[in-house]
Amino acid sequence: QVQLVESGGGLVQPGGSLRLACAASGRTSSIYAMGWFRQAPGKEREFVVAISWSGGSTRYADSVKGRFTISRDNAKNTVYLQMNSLIPEDTDVYYCAARASVLGQTRAAGTYAYWGQGTQVTVSS
């Protein structure tokens, strides 16, 4: 079992930045990749970005390319999401996710077996 805890959300003005962190515990050796999804009330969970745990390869949603950067610290079992040039459309609850299997589509929420509790990001003046 893997447990995930997100932190770093908050209120920021348009154009500002936030840095989210997700700390993993438990059977972290089983993690194949980790990623971030976001979800607005009444909407489907949306893929943001993912990173493989060993090779560090990444995949970004088109909506965040050039603005968001994912990174990892394997020694700390932690993944980060640096969010720059934030716009109001980025306002969502952001969820950290982890997958243990190579099977499944990277952008599909069902591929990920482990989820954090979510952290609120609000972009508003």
N, C-alpha and C positions, 0 to 999 in steps of 0.2 A: 504494500500500500504506500502511496505517496500523498503527502499533505502539502498544500500550497497556501501561502499567506502573502497577499498583496499589500503594498503601502505606497504612499506618495501622492495620492490623489488630493484634489482640492479645488479652490476657485482661483482662476487666473483670467486676466484681461486678454482680449484678442491680440495676437502677436506675441504673447508671452510663451513661457516654457514651463514644463513640468517633467519630473523624472520619476517614473514608477519603478518599483522593485518587487520582485516575487521570489521569496525564499522557499526552497523545497526541502522537505525532510522525509524520513522514512526510507523506503527502498529506492534511493536516488540513483543507484547503479542501474536500475531498470529503465531510466529515462532515455528515450531515443531522440525526442525533440520537445521543445517548449515553445509556446506562442502566446499571443494576446488576441483576445476577441473583445468586442464592445457591443452593448445592447441598450437601446432606448426602450422606454415603457411601451408595451404592446407590439414591439417589433422583434424580428428574428435576430438571433445573435450573429454578429457580423465579424468576419475574419479581418484582422489587422495586419499581423506579421507573425512569422515563425522562424525559429533557428534550430538547426540540428545540434545536438549536444556534443558530438565528437568532432565533426568537421567544421562546424560553424557556418554552414551554408544558410542563406536566408531567402525568404520570399515575402514580399510586401504587397499589400493591397494597393491598387492604383491611387486611391484617394489619399494615401499618406506618403507615397514615394517622394523623397527629397525633403520631407519634414520630420519624419520619425526615424529613429535608429534603434535597433535592438542589439543588445550585447549580452554576453554571459561571463560569469566568473565561476568556473567549474569547482575551484577550491572552496568557494563559499556556497555552492549549490544555489546560485542566485542568477536570475535573469533580469535585465533592466530594459526599460523603454524610455528613451529620451525623446520628448515631444516638443518640437520647436514650431514657431510660426502658427500657433494654435488659432483656430477659427471656431465660431460658435457651433458649427456642424460637428465638431469633435466632441461636443458635450454628450456624455454617455457614462454608463457604468462599465468599467474596464475589468475584464476577467483574465487572469493568468490560467493557462492550461498546459498539461503535459501529456505526452503520448508515450507508450511503451512498445508499440508495434510499428513495424515498417509498412504495414498494410493500411490502406485508406487514403483519402484525399487530404492534402495539407490544409485546404481551405474549409473543410467540412468540420463543424463542431463535433459531430458524432465520432470522429477519428480519435478524439482526445478523451481519455478515461478519467483524468484527474483535473479538478477545478478549484480555484481559489474562491474566496467569498465575495470578491468584487470590491472595487474602490471607485468612488464617484469622482469624475472629472467634469468640471463646469467651466465653460469659457464664456464670459459675459463681462460687459462693462457696467 
